[in-house]
Amino acid sequence: MAELRPPLQSGTSPNEIIVGSVEALTRWVQAHPRQYHFVRQHATRGEATSGDRVVAIADQLAELQRGFTQRLGLRPERVEPVSQSLAGLVQQNVAWWMTYRRISRRDLVEHLRLTIWDVVVGELRRSNLNLGPDDALPGQMAANRLAPS
């Protein structure tokens, strides 16, 4: 899951972060289907897996999404529930895709991009924040103003 960290840390807009993260996750799952199924099976049973090397997918996604939602400036009390919601959304969609393959990976990524953004924009509105999917993130806006032209 370390492959997901670069998009979350280097993306300058919500869209870059969402697409980069979902692309990285779906590429990893597609390349490692047995490991994915092993982790998912043990995580849903609540069983411990093989130490630090294999961590429950939902917890990893929630941790990554928590960083993303914090960068967006959501109210602190909303970050954890939103992170868990997004993690569950992604986890269930990827599990469905891995089982049935009724759509392409590209279509899955696009579906998740739109659905994740719908959740995020709803939370932004409830937090009285206005940000478009391709806008620079709040911290990035300040960095862009300080960068030399």
N, C-alpha and C positions, 0 to 999 in steps of 0.2 A: 504494500500500500504506500510505500515511500514514493512511488511514482506520482501520487496525487499532490504531494507537497509543493512541487515547483509551480503548477498553475495557481494554487491558492496563495502562494507567497509573491509571485511575480506578475499576476494579472493586474491590469490597470483599470479594468471596467468589470462590472458584474458579469457581462456576457463572456468576456475572456476567461474569467475564473470558472464560471459554470461549464462552458464548453470544454475548456482545457481539462477540468477535473473529470467530467463525465467521459470524455474521450479516453483519458488515461485509465480510468476504471474499467471501461468496457474493453479496451485493448488488453489490459491485464487479465480480465476474466476470460476473454476469448483465448488468450495464450496459455492460461493455466486453469482449464475447466475442472480438473480433478481436485486441485488445491482449493479452488473456490467452493466446490460442493462439500469438501471435507470441512472447511471452516464454517460454512453456512449450516451444515447438519449439526455440528457440535455446538455452535452458537445458539441455535434455536432450541436445543435440548438443555441449554444452560450448563453444559459440561465444560470443564477446563480442557483446553487443547494444548499443543506442544509449546508451552512457555511463551516467551516474548516473541518468538518468531511468527507465531500464528495468533492473531488477535481477532476478537469478534468483529465482523464487518460493520455491524451497526454502530458499535462504539467508535471504531476508527472514523467512519463517515460523520458521525455526530461531532467528534472532536474537530475534524476538518471543517465541517459546516459552521461550527461555533466560531472559529476564527474568521470565516467569511462573513457571517452575520454581524460579528463585532466590528469588522472593518466598515460595514455599511452604516454603522451608527445606531443600530436598533437599541431600544431600551433594554438595560441589563436583565430585567425580569422576563423578557420575551426571548432572549437569545437561546437558552437551553431548550424550551419547548419547540421553538422553530427548528433548531438543529436536529432534535430527535424526529420531528415530523419529516424533514427533508431526508434524513438518513433512512427512515422507513420507506418513504416514497421511492427513493433510488434503489434500495435493497430489494423491494418487492418487484419493481419493474425489471431489474436485471435478472432476478430469479425466474420470472415469467419468460423473459427473452431467452435465457439459457435453456429452458425446458421446451419451448415451443418454436422458437425462431420463425415467427410469423411475419416479422418485419426485419429489415436490414439493420445492421449496427448503426449505420448513418441515420436511419429513421428513428431508432431508439434514442440516439443522442439528441436529435432535434426535438422529439417529444419531451424528453427530460429537461432540455433547456427551457422550453416554453412553460412546462408545468412548474419547475423550480422557480422561474421568474414570477409566475402568477402568485405563488406563495410569498415570495420575497416582497413583491410590490404591495401586496395586501398588508404585510407587516410594516412596511415603510409608511404607508398611508396612516395606519393606526398609531404610528410613532411620530406623525406629522413631519415626515421626511419626504422630499421629492427628489428622486434620482431615476434617470432613464437607464435602460439596460446597457447602453454604450457610453454612458457618462463616466468620467473619471471618479474613482472612489474618493470619499472625503479626505483621507490622508494623502492620496495621490494628487489631489488638486493643489494642496499646499506645496508639495514637492515640485509640481510642475511650475508653480509661480516662482520658486527659488532657483530653478534650473536655468543655466545660461542659454540665451537664444542662439 
